[in-house]
């Protein structure tokens, strides 16, 4: 895979080599989302005994080292500033309003983007968009496909704390070229984008 950069930031895939950077960002924010460690979307079915015995941090680390958890990390040198979690439906089966999503499904996506997280010192600066674009670049490098995401669909003029926006907003995804498909639950929606495969040579951006 060629060099991946977005707006001057290096985009690194989450793997055993970048685990410490990912863990550092999570630990600076108490494990994020109430100590979830970005495991919620993996938990269907929930291996509850294993998860509780290991704790969320170790459970996530084992998924990463096994190649069963993917994310685009936005890097500043060796420090992760943000991430966008992505993966196949089988890898990330536990989305919010899952049964409603299944009833309305017309085409199963190749990938889904389920969660974004930005360091508190870098919010409201477009970093969530950088993370998603990084995820799309990594997906392109892996061969591309239909990508689905589930952002918050806020009423016009309504603002909310970025700490509650675990997958950013419909407006941001529209700016990235995603197409609105349908509502999902209260205040969320389904959006899609077809990502072409990246060329075999040259840098990605």
Buried (B, 14 or more C-beta within 10 A) or exposed (E): EBEBBBEEBBBBBBBEEBBEBBBEBBEBBEBBBEEBBBBBBBBEEEEEEEBEEBBBBEBBBEBBEEEBBBBBBBBBEEEBBBBBBBBBBEBBBBBBBEEBBEEEBEEEBBBBBBBBBBBEEBBEEEBBBBBBBBBBBBBBBBEBBBBBBBBBBBEEEEEEEBEEBBBBBBEBBEEBEBEBBEBBBEBBBBBBBEBEEBEEEEEBE
